[in-house]
Amino acid sequence: MKELIEKINVAVEAFKTDAGLQAEKGNKAAGTRARKASLELEKLLKEFRKTSLEASKA
C-alpha cells in the first residue's frame, strides 16, 4: 500500500506542476500533460479505494 501512496504522490506533483504551467503561462503542452496525469491519478485513486476497503475488512 505504501508504494501505491507514493505513486499517487508522484502523480499529484506532476499534475500540480503541469496545471500550474498551463494556468500561469498558457503552456498548451503542459495542459495536455496535466490532463493525462489526471487520468492516471483517477486510476490510482480507484485502486487505492479498492485496496483500502480490502484492508479494512481484514
Phi and psi in degrees as a GROMACS rama.xvg file:
@    title "Ramachandran Plot"
@    xaxis  label "Phi"
@    yaxis  label "Psi"
@TYPE xy
-62.643  -39.4003  LYS-2
-70.1799  -30.2433  GLU-3
-65.4606  -43.0549  LEU-4
-63.5855  -38.1331  ILE-5
-65.5655  -40.2156  GLU-6
-62.1724  -40.0414  LYS-7
-62.5161  -44.3973  ILE-8
-61.8482  -40.6009  ASN-9
-64.4076  -43.317  VAL-10
-64.7287  -38.8302  ALA-11
-64.2195  -44.0602  VAL-12
-63.4494  -41.6512  GLU-13
-62.314  -43.0262  ALA-14
-62.835  -46.8177  PHE-15
-60.4633  -42.6706  LYS-16
-62.2227  -52.0064  THR-17
-70.1102  -38.22  ASP-18
-64.7172  -38.1765  ALA-19
-64.0507  -42.1268  GLY-20
-63.2956  -39.0634  LEU-21
-67.2469  -45.7809  GLN-22
-68.3928  -41.5831  ALA-23
-82.5649  -40.4442  GLU-24
-114.443  -1.61423  LYS-25
69.6949  26.1372  GLY-26
-74.1039  108.446  ASN-27
-67.1531  -37.7474  LYS-28
-64.4897  -37.7562  ALA-29
-65.7322  -34.1808  ALA-30
-63.7918  -40.8099  GLY-31
-63.0732  -44.6666  THR-32
-64.1832  -37.3878  ARG-33
-65.4257  -41.4722  ALA-34
-64.7067  -40.5094  ARG-35
-63.7826  -42.6876  LYS-36
-63.8717  -35.2181  ALA-37
-66.9856  -36.0052  SER-38
-67.1982  -42.0569  LEU-39
-64.6297  -40.3182  GLU-40
-62.736  -39.801  LEU-41
-59.5637  -45.3021  GLU-42
-62.0128  -44.7184  LYS-43
-64.5418  -39.2043  LEU-44
-68.9499  -35.3569  LEU-45
-65.0184  -41.3345  LYS-46
-64.1601  -40.0597  GLU-47
-61.9392  -43.8926  PHE-48
-60.3448  -44.4572  ARG-49
-62.4448  -47.7593  LYS-50
-63.7291  -41.3488  THR-51
-64.1742  -42.0315  SER-52
-64.2392  -41.3557  LEU-53
-62.4923  -40.8166  GLU-54
-67.1379  -35.4381  ALA-55
-73.7743  -24.679  SER-56
-79.3245  -22.4046  LYS-57
